[in-house]
């Protein structure tokens, strides 16, 4: 599951952008708004998990390292080599 896709934000989105998308989706898929709808309940859970991953700076860093995404430029050959290993 790609938390960026779940929340509908681009990689590198700011925390306010992530929070805005989260609030909108949580409201739309909340079980109180969608009684007896298991798909909405599952989407609600996914949105919560995605937000937890992206809102926490340490979790987001782990995710970015795991997926190879970083918005920080690599300056030296040593840094590039370290990213490849």
C-alpha positions, 0 to 999 in steps of 0.5 A: 500500500502506497500511503501517498496514493491512499491519501491522494497526495504527491510524494514530497507533500508537506504536512499541511497538505497531508493533513488536509487530504487525511481530514477530507478522506476520514470524513468521507469514509467514516463508519458513521457516515457509511453504516453497513459499508465494509468497503468504506470501513476498509478505506477508512482504516487504510487512510488512518494507516497512511496518515500515521506513516506520513505524519510521523517524521521518523516513519516517513523517513523509513518509508522514503528510504524503503521506497527510494524516494527522497526530495533531497539532492545527492551532492557527492559521488560518495552519497550516490554510492551510499544510496545504491548499496 
